[in-house]
């Protein structure tokens, strides 16, 4: 694992985390409900951030794992790394963050995360980290706005936009359209006595549905296998969750 073993992962403030995410995540945006941020340090400098928080659609996803109370899950809703970290850094950092959660937040039973197969990747890092694929569908929620900006419909449907009459339905009438691609949903069970209540999909389903993507480019199974040893190398920030 080389120098990846030297990475230090520790909790950092939202101010520091959000500034790093804005600079290094492919979307350039933070998730406002992120409440727990882990910083990844090597040679005394911050080179990666993983942000956890409650899901913005918790009522829809809480039943994906049982038994589970409302405060017993977290969503890994942003992951951003720069180009400094060595091979295997991302999967190692995820593993360390999970160990820290087990130790300091033992009530957390499972983790949820999404891979953006429209703009970024199909979740190779999650699969390498032991997450299960539980959702794969054509994108209908990430919208390209008339001005070219990409926005999630759940963001447009929050109270702030609705108050000014600019919900997702409003913008769809103005020409906003879903961008081409797929959204993939992954679950990691911290508490192995819990059960995933929806079908676990084989990773081969990604290729059956033509959903493979790496660094924002469509990619075949053969090409992805060739790159599999490189996915963690250089910890490319644009692989962020």
BANU-297227 format. One record per residue (C-alpha): x, y, z; residue in one letter. Coordinates in pm, 1 decimal, decimal comma, m for minus. Example, Ala and Ser with C-alpha at 12.3 -4.5 7.8 and 13.67 -1.06 7.14 Angstrom:
2
1230,0	m450,0	780,0	a
1367,0	m106,0	714,0	s
//
This chain:
241
0,0	0,0	0,0	x
306,3	223,4	10,4	x
269,1	578,9	133,1	x
m107,9	547,4	161,8	x
m36,0	399,7	507,2	x
106,8	736,1	611,7	x
m219,0	923,8	553,8	x
m374,5	1069,0	868,8	x
m753,7	1095,4	875,4	x
m916,1	1319,2	1134,6	x
m1222,3	1536,6	1186,4	x
m1197,5	1890,7	1048,1	x
m1425,7	2192,6	1056,1	x
m1694,3	2251,9	797,1	x
m1524,9	2577,9	696,5	x
m1203,4	2399,6	600,9	x
m1384,2	2103,3	444,0	x
m1623,1	2311,4	235,9	x
m1345,9	2530,1	97,2	x
m1154,8	2219,0	m12,2	x
m1463,9	2056,3	m166,5	x
m1550,7	2368,2	m364,8	x
m1201,1	2374,0	m508,4	x
m1154,2	2002,8	m575,4	x
m1492,3	1831,9	m625,5	x
m1605,7	1802,1	m987,2	x
m1936,0	1978,4	m906,2	x
m1771,8	2269,1	m725,6	x
m2056,3	2250,1	m472,1	x
m2099,4	2141,0	m111,4	x
m2397,3	1959,3	39,4	x
m2556,7	2186,7	300,9	x
m2663,2	1901,4	528,2	x
m2309,3	1764,7	565,9	x
m2229,8	1776,4	937,0	x
m1927,1	1550,5	984,5	x
m1611,4	1611,2	783,3	x
m1297,7	1398,9	773,4	x
m977,3	1549,0	641,3	x
m705,8	1334,0	484,2	x
m352,8	1459,8	551,4	x
m15,9	1361,9	410,7	x
313,6	1541,6	470,5	x
134,4	1784,4	698,4	x
m114,5	1912,8	439,4	x
m480,9	1850,4	360,4	x
m527,8	1651,8	39,0	x
m873,6	1497,9	73,6	x
m1213,2	1545,8	235,6	x
m1501,2	1308,7	307,8	x
m1824,0	1474,3	421,7	x
m2101,5	1280,2	593,7	x
m2449,6	1397,0	688,2	x
m2815,5	1307,5	698,3	x
m2985,9	1224,9	371,6	x
m3192,8	1497,8	208,2	x
m3451,1	1228,4	126,6	x
m3439,7	1033,2	449,5	x
m3805,2	931,6	452,0	x
m3750,3	755,9	118,4	x
m3433,2	570,2	206,2	x
m3463,4	487,8	576,2	x
m3634,9	157,4	493,7	x
m3349,1	35,6	274,4	x
m3190,4	m122,6	581,8	x
m3363,2	m282,0	880,3	x
m3369,1	m256,5	1170,3	x
m3276,4	110,8	1159,9	x
m3387,2	423,3	1345,2	x
m3371,9	774,0	1198,9	x
m3041,2	855,9	1367,0	x
m2868,1	529,6	1278,2	x
m2747,7	603,0	924,4	x
m2534,0	857,2	745,1	x
m2483,1	952,7	384,7	x
m2135,3	999,1	244,9	x
m2245,6	1293,1	36,0	x
m1915,1	1444,8	m71,7	x
m1574,3	1293,6	m133,9	x
m1301,0	1503,7	m290,8	x
m926,7	1444,9	m325,9	x
m651,2	1637,9	m497,4	x
m376,2	1484,8	m710,3	x
m109,1	1454,6	m440,0	x
m209,3	1134,4	m263,5	x
m62,7	797,4	m371,9	x
m229,0	482,8	m500,0	x
m504,5	326,0	m285,2	x
m557,7	649,4	m91,4	x
m931,1	687,0	m143,1	x
m1031,7	335,3	m39,7	x
m794,9	351,4	259,0	x
m940,3	684,5	372,0	x
m1294,7	551,3	348,5	x
m1193,2	248,1	555,3	x
m1036,1	469,4	823,8	x
m1343,2	694,4	837,6	x
m1563,2	388,4	890,0	x
m1338,6	269,5	1174,1	x
m1361,6	612,7	1335,2	x
m1740,6	605,1	1306,6	x
m1752,0	261,2	1466,3	x
m1543,3	383,3	1757,9	x
m1693,2	728,0	1815,4	x
m2048,3	691,4	1681,3	x
m2137,4	326,8	1750,0	x
m2507,2	395,0	1694,1	x
m2447,8	439,2	1318,5	x
m2546,3	112,5	1150,5	x
m2504,7	183,0	781,5	x
m2385,3	425,2	518,1	x
m2541,1	540,9	193,9	x
m2370,7	701,1	m103,1	x
m2441,1	776,6	m466,9	x
m2221,7	762,4	m774,6	x
m2290,9	1015,6	m1046,6	x
m2277,6	820,4	m1370,2	x
m2371,4	1134,3	m1561,9	x
m2074,3	1354,6	m1482,3	x
m1820,2	1158,2	m1279,8	x
m1799,7	780,3	m1234,5	x
m1986,2	456,6	m1165,7	x
m1860,3	405,8	m809,1	x
m1542,2	200,7	m849,4	x
m1407,2	331,9	m518,8	x
m1725,0	227,7	m335,1	x
m1706,7	m122,9	m477,6	x
m1341,3	m148,0	m375,2	x
m1442,6	m35,3	m25,3	x
m1703,7	m306,8	25,7	x
m2020,0	m112,9	m58,4	x
m2310,8	m300,5	m217,5	x
m2480,5	m175,5	m532,8	x
m2853,1	m141,0	m459,6	x
m2971,3	103,0	m722,8	x
m2902,3	174,3	m1087,9	x
m3134,0	389,4	m1292,1	x
m3142,7	638,1	m1572,3	x
m3088,9	990,6	m1447,9	x
m3402,4	1198,9	m1408,2	x
m3296,0	1418,9	m1117,8	x
m2981,3	1603,0	m1229,8	x
m3099,3	1886,3	m1452,7	x
m2916,2	2099,2	m1703,2	x
m3058,0	2445,7	m1654,6	x
m3125,0	2684,2	m1944,4	x
m2801,3	2867,0	m1857,1	x
m2601,3	2541,5	m1869,3	x
m2563,1	2498,8	m1491,7	x
m2626,6	2152,9	m1344,7	x
m2864,6	2137,3	m1047,6	x
m3039,7	1856,4	m860,5	x
m3416,7	1863,3	m858,0	x
m3415,5	1800,8	m482,0	x
m3222,8	2125,7	m442,1	x
m3475,7	2313,3	m653,2	x
m3760,1	2156,9	m457,4	x
m3636,9	2276,3	m119,3	x
m3823,3	2549,2	61,2	x
m3592,8	2832,5	m47,6	x
m3657,6	2783,2	m419,2	x
m4024,5	2702,0	m373,3	x
m4074,3	3027,6	m184,5	x
m3969,1	3222,7	m490,7	x
m4161,7	3002,0	m732,5	x
m3857,1	2834,7	m889,5	x
m3909,7	2465,6	m815,4	x
m3788,7	2185,6	m1042,7	x
m4123,6	2173,1	m1222,7	x
m4099,2	2546,1	m1293,6	x
m3754,9	2511,5	m1446,7	x
m3854,9	2205,9	m1648,8	x
m4124,0	2420,5	m1807,4	x
m3851,6	2673,9	m1884,5	x
m3640,9	2413,9	m2063,5	x
m3436,3	2240,8	m1792,6	x
m3374,9	1877,3	m1890,7	x
m3219,7	1571,8	m1721,9	x
m2861,3	1518,9	m1833,5	x
m2776,0	1190,3	m2001,7	x
m2642,2	913,0	m1783,8	x
m2721,2	702,6	m1478,2	x
m2737,0	734,9	m1102,7	x
m2602,3	451,9	m887,0	x
m2680,5	392,9	m520,7	x
m2450,2	208,7	m279,2	x
m2488,8	84,1	79,2	x
m2227,4	m19,1	334,3	x
m2342,0	m212,8	641,1	x
m2141,5	m118,7	949,0	x
m2366,2	m333,7	1166,3	x
m2353,1	m671,2	993,3	x
m2663,3	m790,5	1180,3	x
m2872,6	m546,2	978,8	x
m3028,1	m648,0	649,7	x
m3055,2	m464,1	319,1	x
m3422,4	m479,8	222,3	x
m3384,0	m420,9	m151,6	x
m3215,3	m642,5	m410,7	x
m2834,9	m626,0	m421,4	x
m2732,5	m590,7	m783,8	x
m2430,9	m768,4	m933,0	x
m2169,1	m520,4	m1047,7	x
m2198,7	m670,9	m1395,8	x
m2536,5	m497,6	m1419,7	x
m2350,2	m169,0	m1466,8	x
m2218,6	m285,9	m1800,1	x
m2539,9	m458,1	m1900,6	x
m2711,0	m121,6	m1875,7	x
m2425,6	66,3	m2040,1	x
m2374,4	268,4	m1724,0	x
m1996,1	240,1	m1693,2	x
m1818,4	571,6	m1645,5	x
m1473,4	684,7	m1533,1	x
m1368,4	1047,3	m1483,6	x
m1674,3	1168,0	m1668,9	x
m1620,3	945,6	m1973,0	x
m1823,9	644,1	m2079,0	x
m1613,8	331,9	m2038,9	x
m1650,6	m38,3	m2115,1	x
m1590,8	m327,5	m1877,5	x
m1265,5	m419,3	m2050,5	x
m1139,7	m62,3	m2030,6	x
m1238,6	m30,2	m1665,2	x
m1059,9	m352,7	m1575,1	x
m747,3	m217,3	m1739,1	x
m779,8	93,2	m1524,9	x
m878,2	m84,6	m1204,0	x
m527,2	m69,4	m1059,9	x
m509,8	301,0	m1136,1	x
m841,2	422,4	m1000,1	x
m692,6	502,8	m662,0	x
m362,1	623,7	m799,6	x
m311,5	998,7	m783,3	x
m647,2	1017,2	m597,5	x
m800,7	1229,7	m869,7	x
m1031,1	1487,1	m713,6	x
m1282,9	1450,0	m992,0	x
m1371,5	1102,3	m867,0	x
m1553,0	1265,1	m575,1	x
m1889,5	1143,8	m453,3	x
//
